[in-house]
Amino acid sequence: MHTPKQSYQNVVQTIQENYSDLNKTNQKIADFILYNLEKATFLSLMEISKEIGVSDASLVRFAKKMGFVGFQELRENLVEYIRHIIYPTSKKRLMKENGCSLVTTVVNKDIEYIKRTMDNLSYEEFETSIQTIADARKIFCMGWGYSSFLAEFMSFGLNFLSFESVPIIRERRPLIQQVFNLKDGDVLVVFDLLLYSAEVQEAVEYIRKKSKKITIITLTNDSTAKIVGCADYSFYFDLSGHEFQLISLTAPFCFINLIFEQIVSIRGEKTGQALKEFQRIVQVSPTHYSQFNPK
């Protein structure tokens, strides 16, 4: 039954929740919308149908199946979704909030995101997943777009703590090609925030089908994201209602630091040796760390 004025928060979720019940044509349309939000919003009906390879009528039928009067109403809701979730409100509104300065407001917002993220955390699941990371043969950290910064940072920190970690980000090779060599006993940590990538989904689904003995850990800001269905452990960053010009990565980086500290607490001897070795290098290096070793 059609519900007028469907809220923008439900557009993407509605498609995701109904995805498994769709036929191949509708899944093709759903994939295009979910992974090309801006194209789906701004291209004409004819351009979209040509790019996907379906008829205009198929697009209209898909929209109706999702509960909209037609494709135009679905498009209008996507505009609202992008305006509120992808490109949020202006800085002027931020500055006016509660009469606070922009600096105070931004700091308070980031603290709010961290608190909400921690409130959603299952500590038992968190500790189990970190134990799995600590016991892994190799840890692969994947991210696309914004999320690539998180993947690189986590991989860098794990290597610094003497764990073997490999960042998987969009470079010359597609993501799926970079996960070909994952083996049983490896862990794949996947960051996927906003503008979700079909490449990430493809790579995660490939690994899930390849082996149940490769642990997949997902970290997203959408608990209904498709990759969550492939995960052994999933964690959720509550960034809802954000008003920054760009998505804030404060809560995700805080969560990664929490992972590092938990790893140090359960692998103290291994990580301690790595840190001592780094301190030794700092003290004896005449060039790269000369600022720590004044003449």
GINORVEN-V878495 format. One line per field, one symbol per residue. ss: DSSP state (H for helix, E for strand, - for the rest). psi: psi as a letter, one per 30 degrees, with the letter a starting at -180 (. if undefined). Layout:
BEGIN
ss=???
psi=???
END
This chain:
BEGIN
ss=--------HHHHHHHHHHHHH--HHHHHHHHHHHH-HHHHHH--HHHHHHHH---HHHHHHHHHH-----HHHHHHHHHHHHHHHH----HHHHHHHHH--HHHHHHHHHHHHHHHHHH---HHHHHHHHHHHHH---EEEEE--HHHHHHHHHHHHHHH----EEEE------HHHH--------EEEEEE-----HHHHHHHHHHHHH----EEEEEE-----HHHHH--EEEE-------------HHHHHHHHHHHHHHHHH-HHHHHHHHHHHHHHHHH-----HHH---
psi=kkjlhkkfffeeeeeeffefflleeeeeeeeeeegheeefeflleeeeeeeehlleeeeeeeeeffgleaeeeeeeeeeeeeeeeeiallfeeeffkgglleeeeeeeeeeeeeeeeeffkjeeeeeeeeeeefflelkkjklkbefeeeeeeeeeeeeeggkjkkkjljbekleeffgegklkflkjkjkjkaikkfeeeeeeeeeeeekfgjkkkkjlgjfgkefeffkekkkkjjgkgkglelkkgeeeeeeeeeeeeeeeffheeeeeeeeeeeeeeeefkfdehfffik.
END
